[in-house]
Amino acid sequence: MSGSLIKIDEEIVTSAVASVTLTGIDSTYDVYKVVLNNVKPVEDSKTLRVRFTSSGTAITSSNYDETTKMLRADTTFTNEGAINSDLLSVFVATGTGTGEQANAIMYCFNFNNASEYSFVTVENVMFDNSARLRGKQGGAVLTLAQACDGLNFFMTSSSNIDTGSKFTLYGLKK
């Protein structure tokens, strides 16, 4: 459907940064789509994390629940999840080696509705810090009835997000 995706915000990392925040979620669209391309850390063996934002500020309360299925090229799948966390860990460790990067698609629901929980679905694929192909599919929810306006992405252990990482937020036309 041509023209059904409307670009709201885009961040392309041109020098290493501690975090990337995409904002612009409001009542214009019911569903928003986030696309991550070529995301990688500056340091080896780091994991991309995400939090929802309110007024552009990351929500750090321990109200995030998530569950995912990890699909692996080197062994069988695994089930993963967390409850009452202060962040979402829907990605696995990537690194600085050749080809180590993460790509993902996330859909955001109920973000602008202060009477409902905000939640996301996620699909991603990455080469991990041991250059193994992995994918994850699942979802996560912020168990606070609060309006959210975006997402904040950051790496574990105070590592930075490397140059060339691209984050894009789209609205899905009603």
Stockholm file with secondary structure:
# STOCKHOLM 1.0

chainA/1-174         MSGSLIKIDEEIVTSAVASVTLTGIDSTYDVYKVVLNNVKPVEDSKTLRVRFTSSGTAITSSNYDETTKMLRADTTFTNEGAINSDLLSVFVATGTGTGEQANAIMYCFNFNNASEYSFVTVENVMFDNSARLRGKQGGAVLTLAQACDGLNFFMTSSSNIDTGSKFTLYGLKK
#=GR chainA/1-174 SS CTTCEEEEEEEECSSCBSEEEEECCSTTCSEEEEEEEEECBSSSSBCEEEEEEETTEECCSSCEEEEEEEEESSSCCEEEEEEEESSBCCSCCBCSSTTCCEEEEEEEESTTCTTSEEEEEEEEEEECTTSCEEEEEEEEEEEEECCCCEEEEEEGGGCCBCTTCEEEEEEECC
#=GC SS_cons         CTTCEEEEEEEECSSCBSEEEEECCSTTCSEEEEEEEEECBSSSSBCEEEEEEETTEECCSSCEEEEEEEEESSSCCEEEEEEEESSBCCSCCBCSSTTCCEEEEEEEESTTCTTSEEEEEEEEEEECTTSCEEEEEEEEEEEEECCCCEEEEEEGGGCCBCTTCEEEEEEECC
//
